[in-house]
Amino acid sequence: MPNGKLLVDFVNATRTGGDELAAARDQLIGTMGAEALVDVAAVVANFTMMTRIADGTGTPLDKGSVDLSVDIRRELGIDDFVSARHVDA
């Protein structure tokens, strides 16, 4: 994917913020342009919004995702989150 690493770096930086986000934003603008930054930021925001809506409404994680995420959920301690009550693991 063109600029794939740049996009991944930006997405990761949105989770940490600060100087890392500023640098990723500047690099994305310098490589892809300001309009691309707006598009990429909108996609990141949309995924964040969908996750919050699903959690807020109690939408359960589907069985396929439950099965595929057992190890990572355990490693990250996600099953201890309050929202894990919506997962039929």
Rosetta blueprint (number, residue, H / E / L):
1 M L
2 P L
3 N L
4 G H
5 K H
6 L H
7 L H
8 V H
9 D H
10 F H
11 V H
12 N H
13 A H
14 T H
15 R H
16 T H
17 G L
18 G H
19 D H
20 E H
21 L H
22 A H
23 A H
24 A H
25 R H
26 D H
27 Q H
28 L H
29 I H
30 G H
31 T H
32 M H
33 G L
34 A H
35 E H
36 A H
37 L H
38 V H
39 D H
40 V H
41 A H
42 A H
43 V H
44 V H
45 A H
46 N H
47 F H
48 T H
49 M H
50 M H
51 T H
52 R H
53 I H
54 A H
55 D H
56 G H
57 T H
58 G L
59 T L
60 P L
61 L L
62 D L
63 K H
64 G H
65 S H
66 V H
67 D H
68 L H
69 S L
70 V H
71 D H
72 I H
73 R H
74 R H
75 E H
76 L H
77 G L
78 I H
79 D H
80 D H
81 F L
82 V H
83 S H
84 A H
85 R H
86 H H
87 V L
88 D L
89 A L
